[in-house]
Amino acid sequence: MCMKIFLTISPYADYNQYSTCTDYMVMPVMFLARREGAEKQMRDVKTFFKYVIPSVLSFALSGVYTIVDGFFVGNSIGDLGLSAVNIAYPIVAVIQALGTGIGMGGAIYYSINKAEKKDAEAKEFTAGAMWLLAIFSVILIFLIFFLNSPLLRLLGASGQLLSLGEEYIAVIAIGAALQVIGTGLVPFIRNHGGSFYAMISMIAGFVTNIILDYVFVWVLEQGVAGAAWATIIGQGVTMLIALVYLLRKKQFTLRIPFSKMGMVSASIIKIGIAPFGLAMSPNISLIIINRFSVSYGGEPAIATYACIAYVICIIYLILQGVGDGSQPLISQCYGEKNWDDLKFVRKLAYGFAFALSVVGCIIMYVTRGSLGVLFGASGAVNREIAKIMPIFLVSVPFVAILRITTASFYATEKSAFSYILTFIEPIFMLVLMLILPPLFGGQIMIWWSTVFARILSALLALVLKQRADKQEMSL
């Protein structure tokens, strides 16, 4: 009983206020409590960065995949090739986001069930996710290959832009399974404690992509098709390395009772919609911006945003890396009903994401005058990039808030909140672009509509977070 009383005293109290013998008996216990609390906090911080740093680097590399294609194609073909890869990229993004959504949905339920000591159910979610990845891979191969041209027309491509886009996407469709399965396996590696290995698999694919881009696009002069082949082969390397890890750890399984497949699949998809949408969000924005830019700024505006999107999306992916890297820890705390540790992990995620957003903004602002040169853009486009870039940087810290809050929601089965935050930004953007450009200044308001939409989304995220916190306190 006395020990219980001693431990309830704050470890941060002033020791000098105690003068009696009884008080001095309390002091050693208080010191140990303070020391143990600090040591636990340090362990939690180290664990956080052990998961998050490799995840951040992995997501950054996934963003650089696109930059590599843009770099080689832009310097080989020019603005037209850069615009073709840019306007076709949302299709590629759907493939990768689908893998991410399914993989993340399965991995989250795996972590929660493991934390609740339900090992059999955890394996069932692994198997269910693997089957979903395989099924959707086959569906995507046929859909994208045969609907290549209509999809690109829907995205605003026409003429030579359409021709180059078709050439790029035809190859991407052939290797869709490599991308879906490769991106889908990475969340499982991370949730099995293999964040560093997940990063290695991404690095191997990235290096393969760079080497093959150089060979196919510059040496063999295969243009956008060569860039596409480099991309899918690089993703194939990532898939093989990830598969080897899961097989070595005996975590890869396809065994699941047929009677449970429907329930497991529905649960995975329910959670996976949010990470899918989050991965797609910059590309949905890209589609909307391209469609409106065609009317107001034409191909120069599309090429301008292509260069900006290539680099700023890396920051967005890095922020998503913080959210998804902390997801295994958040899901584990949620499964264990450990609310204090959950809040601590979430605070670390917010702080780290905000710091990365500030650093990213500084780097992009300083280098804004040379970004277009990197992609072989014309002088006019490069000057426009330098002028427009500061506008987009305004929204980056708000994106940090949005990404971490959304990741926290889907990591704790708050699907409704995560859906709202995932899809509200494009809705805000569409509404603002319908209203602001006709009234206040054409293309410049296309850019500002994007920024306002992200700020509004972040403010909504804070409102929903406050509501979710109240719900957790009542449990």
C-alpha positions, 0 to 999 in steps of 0.5 A: 500500500505504501509503495503504491502511494509513493509511486503516485507522487510526481517524479518531477517534484522538488526534492528540497521540500521534504524535511522529515524522515518519512519524506526522505524515504519517499525520495529514492522511490521518486528518483527511480520513478523519474529515471525509469520514466525518462528511460522508457521515454528514450526507448520509445523515441528510439523505437519510433525513429527505428520504424519511421526513418526507414519508412521516410526514406522508402517513401522518398525513394518512391517519389524519386522514381517519378523524378528519375523518369521525368529527368531522363525523358525531359532531357531526352525529349523536352517539354512534350515528353515531360508533359506526357509522363506527367499526364499519364502518371495518375494511372501509374499512381493508381497501380501503386496506391492500390498495392499500398491500400491493400497491403496497409489494410492487411498489415494494420489488422495483422498488427492489431490482432498480434497485439491482442494475442490472436495469432491465427487471425493475424495470419488470416489477414496476411493470407487475405491481403496476398490473395487480394493483391494477386486478384487486383493485379490481374484485373489492372493488367487487363483494364489498363492495357485495353482502356489505355487511350480512353483513360488518357483522353479522360486525363486531358491528353490529345494529339502527340501528348496522347500518343506518347502517353499511350506508349508509356502506359502500354508498358506500365500495364504489362508490369502492373502486377510487379508494382501492385505486389511490390508496394503491397508487401512493403507494409507487411515487412514494416509491421513485422519489424523489418523497416530497415529491410523494407528500405533496402528493397526500395533502394534496390528497386530505385538503383535498378530504375536509374541504371535502366533509365540511363540505358533505355532512354539515353543509350538505346533512345527508347523514349517514354517506353524505355522509362516505363520498362525501367520503372516496372523492372525496378518495382519487380526487384523491390517485389522479389526482395520483399518476398524473400524477406517474408519467406525467410521469416515464414510470414508469407502465407496463402492459407485462409479458410474460404468461409472467412475470405469474404469477411477478411477481404471486406475488413482489409478494403475498409481500412485500405481505402484511406491509405489508397486515397492518401497515396492517390491524393496528390495525383487526384490533385494533379488530374484536377490541376491539369484539367483546369490548367489546359483551359487557362494556361495550356501546355506551358502551365502543365509543364510548369506544374509537372516540375513542381509536382515531381519535387513537392510530391517527394515532401508529401511522400516523406510526410506520409512516410512518417505517418505510415512508419508510425502506424505499426506502433500506433496500431500496436498501442491501440490493440493493447489499449495503451492510450498514453503510449499511443498519444506519445507516438502521435506527438512524435509523429506530428513534431517530426513531420512538421520539422521535415516539412520546414526543412523541405520548404527551405530546400525547395525555396533555395533551389527553385530557380534550377528545378526546371533545368533539372528536368530539361524544361524550357527557359520560360517554364523554368522562370515560371517555376521559380515564380510559382513555387513559393505559393505551393510551399505555403501549404506544406506544413498543413499537409504534414498535419493532414497526413499524420492525422489521417494515418493515425485514424486508419491505424486505429480503425477510425475509417469514417474520419480517415475517409473524410480527410482522404477525399475532402482535399480534392473536393475543396480543390475542385470547388475552389477552382470552379469559383476562384479562377473565373472571378479573380485571375485565371491560372494564378488562382488555380495555384492558390486554389490548391493551397487553400484546399490543403489549408482547409483540409488541415483545419478540418483534420484538427477538428476531427482529431479533437473529437476522436481524442474525446472519444478515446478519453471516454473509453 
